[in-house]
Amino acid sequence: MRLSQGMLGIGLAIAILFFAGAATARYFLTRLSSLPPRPTFPNDSAAPPPADAAIDPAPPVEEAAVPAEPAEPEPTADNVEYQARVTVAIGLILRDGPGVSFPQVGGVEYNAQLSVLGTSDDGEWINVRLGNGSEGWVKSGNLQRIN
């Protein structure tokens, strides 16, 4: 009688441990399979993009928006506002205009020095000139002023 009670106790203990382990594994697998919430930063716009939208979509070149008028006057060597460096570890995307609808024209590496020529009307984009003379727009909040 005692032997059967001992075997039953051991069997129940093993079953409880098995199901507790399976439940714990399922919990962690479901937590890891869902995406974390999108982080927000001070320079983000007020309304976050929909969850199914791409982070930084680059439209095909034939569909790229081209402004009727330039957002800023054509930069010259005389209108450099200040020098800055890139503070984002992954670098920046250089765009043809002030917005994600403009095509990508290159990139800027981390810690690269560049000249700031101006900002967009809404303050979300910065017009820059790289050391090689190429110009474009980068998202604001990713540069540190150096003088």
Secondary structure as GFF3:
##gff-version 3
##sequence-region A 1 147
A	DSSP	alpha_helix	2	33	.	.	.	ID=ss1
A	DSSP	three_ten_helix	61	63	.	.	.	ID=ss2
A	DSSP	three_ten_helix	77	79	.	.	.	ID=ss3
A	DSSP	beta_strand	82	86	.	.	.	ID=ss4
A	DSSP	beta_strand	92	95	.	.	.	ID=ss5
A	DSSP	beta_strand	104	108	.	.	.	ID=ss6
A	DSSP	beta_strand	113	119	.	.	.	ID=ss7
A	DSSP	beta_strand	125	129	.	.	.	ID=ss8
A	DSSP	beta_strand	135	139	.	.	.	ID=ss9
A	DSSP	beta_strand	143	146	.	.	.	ID=ss10
###
